[in-house]
Amino acid sequence: MNQASLRPNIVFVLIDDLGWADLGCYGSTFYETPHLDRLAAAGARFTDAYAAAPVCSPTRASIMSGKYPARVGVTQWIGGHAVGRLRDVPYFRELPMEEYSLARALRDGGYQTWHVGKWHLGERRTWPDRHGFDVNVGGCGLGHPPSYVSPYGIPTLPDGPPGEYLTDRLTDEAIKLVENAGEQPFFLNLWHYAVHTPIQAPEDLVGRYEQKAKTLGLDEIDAIKPGEPMPTWHQRHQHVQRRVVQSDPGYAAMVENLDANIGRLLDALDRTGKADNTLVVFTSDNGGLATSEGSPTCNAPLAEGKGWMYDGGLRVPLIVRWPGTVEPNNVLPDLVTSPDFYPTFLDAAGIPRPAQMHELDGQSILAALTEGHAEDRPIFWHYPHYGNQGGTPGAAIREGDWKLVRFFEDNHIELYNLVDDIAETHDLADTKPGVAARLNAKLGHWLEDVQARIPAPNPVSAYADLPG
């Protein structure tokens, strides 16, 4: 066996908008995810893993760069713009070409590099093939598919037969790559478009979940509660719509289809004899969509969802399987953030840290995976924008059990002990002033270090007589 074959293959599965509570192994009783539950039982499941942002593009940029979104400059979902009490701030609308991407580092280290699925990190000049991927299937500037049913309308994915389902097709493409990989180690970057809107799922599965909702009495529950007006001017005639229970049959069907496709990919690794030498990582780019745009899921017990600085928008599932290296049935409480994948994968591959990796924010979690505990450190967020979900611009820090959020509209802070109060219902900023001051100071120093852009007050107000 040559030295290259001893290096692990890396399969990194990133799901779009999958909530922390959307898997059976994370507590869902409505969605059915047997394959992902088995994956978790065969490896490690992290309870306190986070995306680097509450929306997609910044998190994706952090994975590819190993840096916080604020340092890269991609702080908003690419194409997004909104104002309210605050003006918007500029951001890079592509992953800068000068970033030495994770794919480049792995390719330079001897890996085959394949991207399959969503990219959303810029237009043609910054697609995956320009950032170190040998193969690009489905990656382009789109943030979501025009359709999950062929014809897809994705410029980098030829349409399949009428009625073909996108998640099935992307998994087929990934399996083909695995089956034809040969002996050279590979990095499969499988970034599914699911479970982002539009909520479109195989009809037979939808019908099954409609019946399940009736059996459980969920169809009798008022699942969505109208809330306060949206803070963005273009949505000011709308209200936040909070889903309080997981009961949407279409979304549940998308989750089950996704789970089945992950199972097919795992079967392919088994069938080709590659499973024992493959590091598999499964996670999401932000929290579940729970407060607008149909509010298809609920992140309870976490607060809010995608687009918010509360944990429903930031905390994500993270499952890692690496036979012979990661013990099965591991439940790990270590703090993990998406820039950590870059150094972790290089360490797993035995690739030295390249000189281009200056200002790296990620920290390898290999020690957590192999020894059960990683070095304690704070993690940070900076989202200086309004999204489309009702959240407002802010920044945050988590250190140990504590999380502090600074909201830029009025610069007030909120402090939570996430072990005692996972739902972030009891603000302790006034009762724990010392902790609040310490974390707020650390957050301020970090914002200075990454040269974070802070939104300024809007000099004009919305006009009631104008639409939108």
C-alpha positions, -999 to +999 in steps of 0.1 A: +000+000+000+015+033-010+017+063+013-011+082-005-036+054+002-029+057+040-041+093+040-079+095+046-103+105+020-124+135+032-162+137+026-176+170+038-214+173+036-228+208+041-266+212+042-283+244+035-306+258+063-307+225+083-316+233+119-299+220+150-330+201+160-339+187+126-324+153+131-336+124+152-302+122+170-307+159+179-342+154+193-366+157+164-396+134+168-414+144+136-386+142+110-371+108+103-334+105+098-323+069+104-291+071+082-278+102+099-287+088+133-266+057+125-238+079+113-238+097+146-238+064+165-208+054+145-188+085+154-190+118+172-220+141+176-212+177+187-238+194+209-223+229+206-211+234+170-218+267+153-219+282+119-198+313+115-228+333+105-266+331+106-268+331+068-252+310+041-224+328+021-204+340+050-203+305+066-193+290+032-165+316+029-153+308+064-151+271+055-131+277+024-107+302+040-104+291+076-111+326+086-141+344+102-164+361+076-155+395+089-118+390+082-126+376+047-151+404+040-180+382+030-204+391+058-238+388+040-255+362+018-242+373-016-268+394-033-284+405+000-291+441+008-315+457+033-318+488+055-339+497+085-329+519+114-293+513+103-277+516+069-262+486+052-224+481+051-204+470+020-192+434+017-173+413-008-197+396-032-174+367-039-148+346-022-116+367-030-093+349-054-063+357-031-077+334-005-057+302-004-088+280-003-091+247+015-095+230-019-062+245-031-044+234+000-057+199-002-050+197-040-015+210-035-011+183-008-019+155-033-057+152-031-083+150-058-108+178-052-144+176-062-172+201-055-208+189-059-238+212-052-244+247-041-216+273-041-230+308-037-196+324-034-196+346-064-201+346-102-182+328-129-147+341-121-149+327-086-167+294-091-153+262-076-130+254-105-112+288-099-107+280-062-089+247-064-115+221-073-107+197-101-144+189-106-174+212-103-209+198-105-237+222-097-217+250-081-224+285-094-237+319-081-272+307-073-283+308-037-310+283-042-323+261-071-350+275-093-365+241-090-357+208-072-374+189-100-357+187-134-354+210-154-334+226-126-322+259-141-287+254-127-260+264-153-234+240-141-257+209-140-273+195-171-310+188-167-320+152-161-351+134-172-383+153-164-392+147-128-357+138-116-352+152-081-322+174-074-309+159-042-311+124-058-292+137-088-264+154-069-259+123-048-257+102-079-229+125-092-211+122-059-213+084-059-199+083-095-169+103-083-163+079-054-167+048-075-141+061-100-117+076-075-089+051-078-062+050-051-054+088-049-070+103-018-100+126-025-118+155-010-155+154-018-171+188-010-208+178-012-228+210-005-265+200-011-290+227-021-315+210+003-332+220+025-333+256+014-365+270-001-384+264-023-399+236-002-404+209-029-402+173-020-412+139-035-450+137-034-451+102-019-431+114+011-452+145+015-483+124+017-468+102+044-459+131+066-493+146+061-507+114+075-481+114+103-490+150+113-527+139+115-518+108+136-498+129+160-525+157+162-500+182+148-524+194+121-547+207+149-519+229+164-516+265+154-480+260+143-471+296+133-475+326+156-475+361+141-450+384+158-437+419+156-433+439+124-402+432+103-373+456+110-364+460+073-379+488+053-387+465+023-406+442+046-421+468+070-457+458+061-450+422+071-446+405+105-423+379+119-440+344+116-426+321+142-431+284+138-434+268+173-436+231+163-420+209+137-450+198+116-445+209+079-450+178+058-431+192+028-400+201+048-401+168+067-402+150+033-371+170+021-353+161+053-361+123+049-351+124+012-318+141+022-312+115+049-318+086+024-293+102+000-267+104+027-273+068+033-267+060-004-234+078-003-223+060+028-233+027+011-211+036-018-181+042+005-188+007+020-192-009-014-160+005-028-140-005+003-132+032+011-153+037+043-127+026+068-102+052+054-127+081+050-133+110+073-170+119+069-182+153+083-218+164+082-231+199+092-252+229+081-244+264+070-267+282+095-298+275+116-332+264+104-356+288+087-381+294+115-395+330+113-403+340+077-405+328+041-430+301+051-412+292+084-408+255+075-391+243+106-388+250+144-354+251+162-368+247+197-355+246+223-332+271+207-344+306+201-354+320+167-336+308+135-318+317+103-309+353+101-308+359+139-279+362+164-296+338+188-286+302+188-314+291+166-297+310+138-262+299+147-260+265+163-259+236+139-257+198+139-222+184+135-215+147+130-180+132+124-172+096+115-137+083+111-133+046+117-104+036+138-097+072+149-130+086+163-146+064+189-183+055+182-212+069+203-192+100+212-212+131+223-188+160+225-196+194+241-166+213+226-172+246+210-167+243+172-171+270+145-170+265+108-135+280+102-122+251+122-127+226+093-098+240+073-070+232+098-088+201+109-088+186+074-052+196+068-041+179+101-061+148+093-044+147+059-010+152+073-005+184+053+017+210+069+002+244+074+011+265+043+027+299+046-005+313+029-025+305+060-018+338+077-045+352+100-061+318+103-090+319+127-099+282+127-086+258+153-081+221+146-106+200+164-086+168+159-078+167+196-115+168+204-121+139+180-092+117+191-088+127+228-122+139+237-114+175+245-101+205+226-084+236+239-109+261+254-112+294+235-139+319+227-157+320+193-171+351+176-197+363+152-202+395+132-233+399+111-237+437+104-267+433+081-304+428+081-315+395+067-349+385+055-360+367+087-366+394+113-332+396+130-312+428+133-275+436+128-252+425+156-221+407+169-216+380+195-191+360+215-194+327+232-169+316+259-176+285+279-212+285+291-216+322+284-228+340+253-230+378+249-248+395+220-243+432+210-272+446+189-260+475+167-294+493+164-290+507+199-258+489+211-275+472+239-261+439+251-277+406+262-259+379+283-270+343+285-258+312+303-265+286+276-261+256+299-287+269+323-308+286+297-304+271+262-334+290+249-318+324+257-349+336+277-331+351+307-309+381+300-283+383+327-265+414+315-277+434+345-273+407+372-239+395+360-223+429+351-187+416+355-192+388+331-210+411+307-182+437+308-155+412+303-171+395+273-182+428+258-146+440+260-133+408+243-159+412+216-148+448+210-111+439+208-120+411+183-141+435+162-111+458+160-087+430+151-108+418+121-115+454+111-152+448+113-175+472+096-202+486+119-235+498+104-243+535+109-277+550+117-299+556+087-301+594+081-336+591+067-368+573+077-391+550+058-420+568+040-453+553+049-468+562+015-442+542-005-447+505-011-421+478-003 
